[in-house]
Amino acid sequence: MSVHKEIKRITTHILQEMKQRGEKISMLTAYDYSMATILDDAGLDVLLVGDSASNVMAGHETTLPITLDQMIYHAASVIRAVKRAFVVVDLPFGSYQGNSKEALNSAIRIMKESGAHGVKLEGGEEIIESVQRIITAGIPVMGHLGLTPQSIYKFGTYTVRAKEEEEANKLKIDALALQNAGCFAIVLEKIPASLGKVVSESIQIPTIGIGAGPDCDGQVLVVNDMIGLTKGFKPRFLRQYINLYDEILGAAQSYIRDVKANDFPNDKEQY
């Protein structure tokens, strides 16, 4: 029996059930059709079309430059590949902050034009109005607390967040506020593992950690980092499962050698 016969689409309801029974949620980023096909076949629960595409796909230093149109392009590419995973799309910088009407319009555009299943916003109480407005329109929202890369110029650094009591307390309040506003899950990025545990146990909705310890209800990584496509980015929270940079480099060099030596194409590789 083929795997595809047994496909059960992941929903927010299933993710909630996973938290309740203690089953960890697996999540990776995806930005294109080919990669999303592989990750969906592998059985990932959630695929995040992250604004990290700004870094790994477009070569920008931060996530800020990527546009709503570009996010929709990446999201639509991923959606065409996916049969099982729940696909969440980042609302990019400038498409929701400070204006809940614009936030709703941005979320609607993502859902209509890409076919995605939900959106993700960075921030706590300061964006609650946007979160509520999007959820009222029937669009699932994932929160994102801790290190929020869209605020990098405010932080001035990508170091661990919420080490001090004041910021840790705000994070706990924000997590509750996001839950009460109706979020179906929250990403916790680069916070002490002890705080990740406290927050995960204090709210009913799933937490997805990235550098937030083992007690979150799930984990997420940027796929390009996890498979070693990016070079030189090795934060403590990253486990690299394969080094594709060197594999692809070697393959390209072998191809060059064979072309230069007139060894490719050979007799079997021509018509």
Order of alpha helices (4+ residues) and beta strands (2+ residues): alpha-beta-alpha-beta-alpha-alpha-beta-alpha-beta-alpha-beta-alpha-alpha-beta-alpha-beta-beta-alpha-alpha
